[in-house]
Amino acid sequence: MALTRNFKHTIRERAQTDPAFRAALLSEAIELLLSGEVETGRMVLRDFINATVGFETLSAKTGMPAKSLMRMFGPNGNPRADNLFAVIRMLQDETRLQIAVNAA
């Protein structure tokens, strides 16, 4: 399903003004990835990137081309683990959010 511009704008605005929402969005993306819902996790992570740092800044900070990053988190993306974790590390640094994983 294609997202409307209004939805994207709403997510971006809320992520920029609500630290708890921003943290929940990143946390949800990582939880989805860890639970095996990789496609959904990539989509939520893509929304998080668009709503916070953007792909151009992400590209500059990671040294990966913006178009490659967009494909990586797109519907058919298949990021390598080292690239995925580098992106997550950079997102945590840039947004000042720290995600911790605990064994259940």
PAGU-225096 format. One record per atom (N, C-alpha, C): atom name; z, x negated, y. Coordinates in Angstrom, 2 decimals. Atoms other than C-alpha are relative to their C-alpha. Last residue first. Layout:
REM residues N
+-------+---------+---------+---------+
: atomo :       w :       u :       v :
+-------+---------+---------+---------+
:    CA :       Z :       X :       Y :
...
+-------+---------+---------+---------+
//
This chain:
REM residues 104
+-------+---------+---------+---------+
: atomo :       w :       u :       v :
+-------+---------+---------+---------+
:     N :   -0.70 :   -1.28 :    0.22 :
:    CA :   28.16 :  -13.37 :  -12.64 :
:     C :    0.61 :    0.01 :   -1.39 :
:     N :    0.17 :   -0.50 :    1.35 :
:    CA :   27.26 :  -16.90 :  -11.56 :
:     C :    0.80 :    1.29 :   -0.17 :
:     N :   -1.20 :    0.03 :    0.83 :
:    CA :   27.16 :  -17.33 :   -7.80 :
:     C :   -0.31 :    0.54 :   -1.38 :
:     N :    0.19 :   -0.69 :    1.27 :
:    CA :   24.18 :  -18.23 :   -5.66 :
:     C :    1.26 :   -0.18 :   -0.82 :
:     N :   -0.72 :    0.64 :    1.10 :
:    CA :   24.77 :  -19.12 :   -2.02 :
:     C :   -0.22 :    0.85 :   -1.25 :
:     N :   -0.07 :   -0.84 :    1.19 :
:    CA :   22.37 :  -18.29 :    0.81 :
:     C :    0.70 :   -0.81 :   -1.10 :
:     N :   -0.21 :    0.77 :    1.22 :
:    CA :   22.96 :  -19.96 :    4.15 :
:     C :    0.20 :    0.95 :   -1.16 :
:     N :   -0.56 :   -0.79 :    1.09 :
:    CA :   21.53 :  -18.41 :    7.28 :
:     C :    0.15 :   -0.91 :   -1.20 :
:     N :   -1.44 :    0.26 :    0.09 :
:    CA :   20.98 :  -20.45 :   10.43 :
:     C :    0.70 :    0.92 :   -0.99 :
:     N :   -0.66 :   -1.26 :   -0.35 :
:    CA :   17.53 :  -18.88 :   10.90 :
:     C :    1.52 :   -0.13 :   -0.02 :
:     N :    0.54 :   -0.57 :   -1.24 :
:    CA :   15.66 :  -22.19 :   11.05 :
:     C :    0.74 :    1.26 :    0.45 :
:     N :   -0.29 :    0.88 :   -1.14 :
:    CA :   17.82 :  -23.95 :    8.46 :
:     C :   -0.42 :    0.63 :    1.32 :
:     N :   -1.45 :    0.01 :   -0.20 :
:    CA :   17.78 :  -21.07 :    5.98 :
:     C :    0.36 :   -0.84 :    1.22 :
:     N :   -0.36 :   -1.29 :   -0.57 :
:    CA :   14.05 :  -20.64 :    6.43 :
:     C :    1.50 :    0.10 :    0.26 :
:     N :    0.38 :    0.02 :   -1.41 :
:    CA :   13.53 :  -24.37 :    5.86 :
:     C :    0.36 :    1.31 :    0.68 :
:     N :   -0.89 :    0.94 :   -0.69 :
:    CA :   15.47 :  -24.29 :    2.58 :
:     C :   -0.29 :    0.00 :    1.50 :
:     N :   -1.31 :   -0.67 :   -0.10 :
:    CA :   13.59 :  -21.16 :    1.43 :
:     C :    0.99 :   -0.90 :    0.75 :
:     N :    0.12 :   -1.08 :   -0.98 :
:    CA :   10.25 :  -22.82 :    2.23 :
:     C :    1.36 :    0.68 :    0.19 :
:     N :    0.13 :    0.65 :   -1.31 :
:    CA :   11.17 :  -26.02 :    0.38 :
:     C :   -0.08 :    1.05 :    1.11 :
:     N :   -1.34 :    0.43 :   -0.41 :
:    CA :   12.41 :  -23.90 :   -2.54 :
:     C :   -0.03 :   -0.75 :    1.33 :
:     N :   -0.83 :   -1.17 :   -0.26 :
:    CA :    9.07 :  -22.08 :   -2.80 :
:     C :    1.38 :   -0.41 :    0.51 :
:     N :    0.43 :   -0.59 :   -1.27 :
:    CA :    7.05 :  -25.28 :   -2.47 :
:     C :    0.88 :    1.19 :    0.38 :
:     N :   -0.36 :    0.93 :   -1.07 :
:    CA :    9.04 :  -27.05 :   -5.21 :
:     C :   -0.40 :    0.53 :    1.37 :
:     N :   -1.44 :   -0.03 :   -0.27 :
:    CA :    8.89 :  -23.97 :   -7.45 :
:     C :    0.37 :   -0.94 :    1.15 :
:     N :   -0.71 :    0.94 :    0.87 :
:    CA :    5.12 :  -23.69 :   -7.22 :
:     C :    1.46 :    0.00 :    0.42 :
:     N :   -0.50 :    1.27 :   -0.53 :
:    CA :    3.97 :  -20.59 :   -5.40 :
:     C :    0.64 :   -0.86 :   -1.08 :
:     N :   -0.71 :    0.57 :    1.14 :
:    CA :    1.86 :  -17.99 :   -7.22 :
:     C :    0.55 :   -1.36 :    0.44 :
:     N :   -0.56 :    1.34 :   -0.13 :
:    CA :    0.36 :  -15.66 :   -4.67 :
:     C :    0.75 :   -0.45 :   -1.24 :
:     N :    0.42 :    0.77 :    1.17 :
:    CA :   -1.72 :  -12.65 :   -5.67 :
:     C :    0.55 :   -1.42 :    0.01 :
:     N :   -0.07 :   -0.79 :    1.24 :
:    CA :   -0.01 :  -10.14 :   -3.36 :
:     C :   -0.38 :   -0.78 :   -1.25 :
:     N :    0.83 :   -1.19 :    0.06 :
:    CA :    0.55 :  -12.72 :   -0.59 :
:     C :    0.09 :    0.68 :   -1.35 :
:     N :   -0.88 :   -1.17 :   -0.06 :
:    CA :    3.43 :  -15.16 :   -0.33 :
:     C :   -0.76 :    1.31 :    0.06 :
:     N :   -1.13 :    0.20 :    0.90 :
:    CA :    1.48 :  -18.22 :   -1.47 :
:     C :    0.89 :    1.24 :   -0.06 :
:     N :    0.47 :   -0.32 :    1.36 :
:    CA :   -1.67 :  -16.95 :    0.25 :
:     C :    1.16 :   -0.06 :   -0.99 :
:     N :    0.30 :   -1.43 :    0.01 :
:    CA :    0.12 :  -16.90 :    3.61 :
:     C :   -0.47 :    0.44 :   -1.38 :
:     N :   -1.27 :   -0.72 :    0.03 :
:    CA :    1.59 :  -20.32 :    2.91 :
:     C :   -0.22 :    1.50 :   -0.06 :
:     N :   -0.53 :    0.17 :    1.36 :
:    CA :   -1.83 :  -21.71 :    2.06 :
:     C :    1.32 :    0.74 :   -0.15 :
:     N :    0.79 :   -0.86 :    0.89 :
:    CA :   -3.22 :  -20.24 :    5.28 :
:     C :    0.48 :   -0.11 :   -1.44 :
:     N :   -0.40 :   -1.40 :   -0.19 :
:    CA :   -0.39 :  -21.80 :    7.30 :
:     C :   -0.75 :    0.93 :   -0.95 :
:     N :    0.90 :   -0.80 :   -0.85 :
:    CA :   -1.10 :  -25.27 :    5.88 :
:     C :    0.42 :    1.47 :    0.04 :
:     N :    0.97 :   -0.72 :    0.83 :
:    CA :    1.99 :  -26.97 :    4.39 :
:     C :   -0.89 :    0.83 :    0.93 :
:     N :    1.16 :    0.85 :    0.21 :
:    CA :    3.83 :  -29.60 :    6.44 :
:     C :   -1.04 :    0.63 :   -0.91 :
:     N :    0.10 :    0.39 :    1.41 :
:    CA :    7.09 :  -27.70 :    5.98 :
:     C :   -1.14 :   -0.98 :   -0.26 :
:     N :   -1.27 :    0.52 :    0.52 :
:    CA :    8.17 :  -27.40 :    9.63 :
:     C :   -0.09 :   -0.51 :   -1.44 :
:     N :   -0.37 :    1.23 :   -0.71 :
:    CA :    4.70 :  -27.05 :   11.13 :
:     C :    1.25 :   -0.64 :   -0.59 :
:     N :    0.98 :    1.04 :    0.32 :
:    CA :    3.59 :  -24.53 :    8.51 :
:     C :    0.39 :   -1.33 :    0.64 :
:     N :   -0.29 :    0.39 :    1.37 :
:    CA :    6.74 :  -22.46 :    8.91 :
:     C :   -0.91 :   -1.13 :   -0.44 :
:     N :   -1.19 :    0.85 :   -0.08 :
:    CA :    6.15 :  -22.45 :   12.66 :
:     C :    0.38 :   -0.50 :   -1.39 :
:     N :    0.39 :    1.22 :   -0.71 :
:    CA :    2.61 :  -21.16 :   12.11 :
:     C :    1.17 :   -0.96 :    0.11 :
:     N :    0.66 :    0.95 :    0.90 :
:    CA :    3.72 :  -18.70 :    9.41 :
:     C :   -0.43 :   -1.29 :    0.70 :
:     N :    1.46 :   -0.08 :   -0.01 :
:    CA :    6.23 :  -16.86 :   11.57 :
:     C :   -0.62 :   -1.11 :   -0.83 :
:     N :    0.62 :    1.23 :   -0.50 :
:    CA :    9.86 :  -17.84 :   12.22 :
:     C :   -1.51 :    0.09 :    0.14 :
:     N :   -0.88 :    1.03 :   -0.57 :
:    CA :   11.62 :  -14.48 :   11.99 :
:     C :   -0.81 :   -1.17 :    0.54 :
:     N :   -0.98 :   -0.55 :   -0.93 :
:    CA :    9.88 :  -11.17 :   11.29 :
:     C :    0.85 :   -1.07 :    0.68 :
:     N :    0.67 :   -0.63 :   -1.14 :
:    CA :    6.75 :  -12.66 :    9.72 :
:     C :    0.99 :    0.47 :    1.06 :
:     N :    0.68 :    1.06 :   -0.74 :
:    CA :    8.84 :  -14.93 :    7.50 :
:     C :   -0.67 :    0.56 :    1.24 :
:     N :   -1.04 :    0.80 :   -0.67 :
:    CA :   11.13 :  -12.07 :    6.47 :
:     C :   -0.63 :   -1.10 :    0.85 :
:     N :   -0.49 :   -0.80 :   -1.12 :
:    CA :    8.17 :   -9.80 :    5.71 :
:     C :    1.04 :   -0.78 :    0.80 :
:     N :    1.09 :    0.00 :   -0.99 :
:    CA :    6.66 :  -12.58 :    3.57 :
:     C :    0.41 :    0.81 :    1.23 :
:     N :   -0.07 :    1.29 :   -0.66 :
:    CA :   10.02 :  -12.98 :    1.80 :
:     C :   -1.09 :   -0.13 :    1.06 :
:     N :   -1.15 :   -0.07 :   -0.90 :
:    CA :   10.03 :   -9.25 :    1.08 :
:     C :    0.15 :   -1.32 :    0.76 :
:     N :    0.34 :   -0.91 :   -1.10 :
:    CA :    6.51 :   -9.50 :   -0.34 :
:     C :    1.14 :    0.10 :    1.01 :
:     N :    0.95 :    0.67 :   -0.90 :
:    CA :    7.37 :  -12.59 :   -2.40 :
:     C :   -0.35 :    0.87 :    1.20 :
:     N :   -0.73 :    1.04 :   -0.72 :
:    CA :   10.43 :  -10.84 :   -3.83 :
:     C :   -0.89 :   -0.75 :    0.96 :
:     N :   -0.75 :   -0.69 :   -1.05 :
:    CA :    8.33 :   -7.80 :   -4.75 :
:     C :    0.78 :   -1.01 :    0.84 :
:     N :    0.97 :   -0.56 :   -0.95 :
:    CA :    5.86 :   -9.98 :   -6.66 :
:     C :    0.72 :    0.69 :    1.16 :
:     N :    0.60 :    1.03 :   -0.84 :
:    CA :    8.63 :  -12.05 :   -8.26 :
:     C :   -0.96 :    0.58 :    1.04 :
:     N :    0.92 :   -0.87 :   -0.74 :
:    CA :   10.75 :   -9.25 :   -9.65 :
:     C :   -0.71 :   -0.85 :    1.05 :
:     N :    1.29 :   -0.11 :    0.66 :
:    CA :   12.27 :  -11.65 :  -12.16 :
:     C :   -0.99 :    0.92 :    0.67 :
:     N :   -0.08 :   -1.03 :    1.03 :
:    CA :   15.91 :  -11.21 :  -11.16 :
:     C :   -1.33 :    0.23 :   -0.71 :
:     N :   -0.86 :    0.43 :    1.10 :
:    CA :   15.94 :  -14.53 :   -9.31 :
:     C :    0.08 :    1.01 :   -1.13 :
:     N :    0.64 :    1.13 :    0.69 :
:    CA :   12.95 :  -13.58 :   -7.16 :
:     C :    0.82 :   -0.42 :   -1.22 :
:     N :    1.16 :   -0.51 :    0.73 :
:    CA :   14.47 :  -10.18 :   -6.33 :
:     C :   -0.70 :   -1.11 :   -0.77 :
:     N :   -0.50 :   -0.73 :    1.17 :
:    CA :   17.80 :  -11.78 :   -5.42 :
:     C :   -1.14 :    0.56 :   -0.84 :
:     N :   -0.41 :    1.00 :    0.98 :
:    CA :   15.98 :  -14.25 :   -3.16 :
:     C :    0.55 :    0.67 :   -1.26 :
:     N :    1.20 :    0.70 :    0.49 :
:    CA :   14.14 :  -11.51 :   -1.28 :
:     C :    0.38 :   -0.98 :   -1.11 :
:     N :    0.72 :   -0.90 :    0.91 :
:    CA :   17.31 :   -9.40 :   -1.02 :
:     C :   -1.23 :   -0.68 :   -0.59 :
:     N :   -0.77 :   -0.11 :    1.23 :
:    CA :   19.27 :  -12.30 :    0.47 :
:     C :   -0.71 :    0.87 :   -1.04 :
:     N :    0.17 :    1.27 :    0.74 :
:    CA :   16.57 :  -12.99 :    3.04 :
:     C :    0.72 :    0.06 :   -1.34 :
:     N :    1.41 :    0.11 :    0.37 :
:    CA :   16.47 :   -9.33 :    4.11 :
:     C :   -0.26 :   -1.27 :   -0.80 :
:     N :    0.23 :   -0.87 :    1.15 :
:    CA :   20.26 :   -8.99 :    4.06 :
:     C :   -1.44 :   -0.09 :   -0.49 :
:     N :   -0.64 :    0.60 :    1.17 :
:    CA :   20.67 :  -12.00 :    6.34 :
:     C :   -0.26 :    0.82 :   -1.25 :
:     N :    0.75 :    1.22 :    0.29 :
:    CA :   18.16 :  -10.62 :    8.86 :
:     C :    0.56 :   -0.67 :   -1.25 :
:     N :    1.25 :   -0.44 :    0.62 :
:    CA :   19.82 :   -7.19 :    8.69 :
:     C :   -0.84 :   -1.21 :   -0.42 :
:     N :   -0.35 :   -0.50 :    1.34 :
:    CA :   23.23 :   -8.74 :    9.35 :
:     C :   -1.24 :    0.46 :   -0.74 :
:     N :   -0.24 :    1.11 :    0.94 :
:    CA :   21.84 :  -10.82 :   12.24 :
:     C :    0.33 :    0.47 :   -1.42 :
:     N :   -1.12 :   -0.35 :    0.88 :
:    CA :   20.43 :   -7.71 :   13.99 :
:     C :    0.21 :   -1.10 :   -1.04 :
:     N :   -1.16 :   -0.47 :   -0.75 :
:    CA :   18.22 :   -8.35 :   17.03 :
:     C :    1.23 :    0.25 :   -0.84 :
:     N :   -0.28 :    0.86 :   -1.15 :
:    CA :   15.38 :  -10.48 :   15.66 :
:     C :    1.26 :    0.40 :    0.74 :
:     N :   -0.40 :    1.32 :    0.48 :
:    CA :   15.40 :   -8.85 :   12.23 :
:     C :    0.37 :   -0.93 :    1.16 :
:     N :   -1.35 :   -0.10 :    0.58 :
:    CA :   15.37 :   -5.38 :   13.80 :
:     C :    0.49 :   -1.36 :   -0.47 :
:     N :   -0.97 :   -0.28 :   -1.06 :
:    CA :   12.42 :   -6.17 :   16.04 :
:     C :    1.42 :    0.04 :   -0.54 :
:     N :   -0.12 :    1.19 :   -0.85 :
:    CA :   10.43 :   -7.81 :   13.24 :
:     C :    1.08 :    0.22 :    1.08 :
:     N :   -0.70 :    1.03 :    0.78 :
:    CA :   11.09 :   -4.95 :   10.80 :
:     C :    0.24 :   -1.23 :    0.87 :
:     N :   -1.38 :   -0.46 :    0.17 :
:    CA :   10.11 :   -2.34 :   13.40 :
:     C :    0.82 :   -1.04 :   -0.75 :
:     N :   -0.67 :    0.19 :   -1.29 :
:    CA :    6.97 :   -4.24 :   14.38 :
:     C :    1.47 :    0.37 :   -0.10 :
:     N :   -0.17 :    1.44 :   -0.20 :
:    CA :    5.90 :   -4.48 :   10.75 :
:     C :    0.75 :   -0.29 :    1.29 :
:     N :   -1.02 :    0.45 :    0.95 :
:    CA :    6.52 :   -0.75 :   10.26 :
:     C :    0.26 :   -1.49 :    0.19 :
:     N :   -1.29 :   -0.49 :   -0.46 :
:    CA :    4.59 :    0.15 :   13.44 :
:     C :    1.12 :   -0.48 :   -0.92 :
:     N :   -0.46 :    0.90 :   -1.05 :
:    CA :    1.66 :   -2.06 :   12.42 :
:     C :    1.39 :    0.42 :    0.48 :
:     N :    0.48 :   -0.34 :   -1.33 :
:    CA :    1.32 :   -0.02 :    9.28 :
:     C :    0.54 :   -1.01 :    1.00 :
:     N :   -1.05 :   -0.32 :   -0.94 :
:    CA :    1.82 :   -1.62 :    5.92 :
:     C :   -0.61 :    0.32 :    1.36 :
:     N :    0.07 :    0.77 :   -1.24 :
:    CA :   -0.96 :   -1.41 :    3.39 :
:     C :    1.11 :    0.45 :    0.95 :
:     N :    0.00 :   -0.84 :   -1.16 :
:    CA :    0.00 :    0.00 :    0.00 :
:     C :    0.00 :   -0.89 :    1.23 :
+-------+---------+---------+---------+
//
